[in-house]
Amino acid sequence: MVELQEGNQTRIFENFQMEREAFYELCDLLQKNYGLEIGRKVSIQEQVAIFLYIVGGDIRNRNVQERFQHSGETISKYFKKVLKAVTMISIDWIRP
């Protein structure tokens, strides 16, 4: 995560399909308004990064385990938590 957060601006865009500032705004929004909580060993930013990395690149759990250095169980757990928060955003932001 440090490599992506502090590295070249294009790295975060290539991995998460958004600018660095938008990434941090999304993390803040999910935490403050939609109940996403810091994990025991996984920050809000890392949780959102895991989620975006998977949905933005159609990546398998095993590849995410290697990239973020967490177990498959941890990856799945935090993916589901972010998915729940994003689903709650959709109620407020998406109109038929």
Sequence and secondary structure as in RCSB ss.txt:
>XXXX:A:sequence
MVELQEGNQTRIFENFQMEREAFYELCDLLQKNYGLEIGRKVSIQEQVAIFLYIVGGDIRNRNVQERFQHSGETI
SKYFKKVLKAVTMISIDWIRP
>XXXX:A:secstr
 HHHHHS HHHHHHHHSS HHHHHHHHHHHHHHH     SS  HHHHHHHHHHHHHHT  HHHHHHHHT  HHHH
HHHHHHHHHHHHHHHHHH   
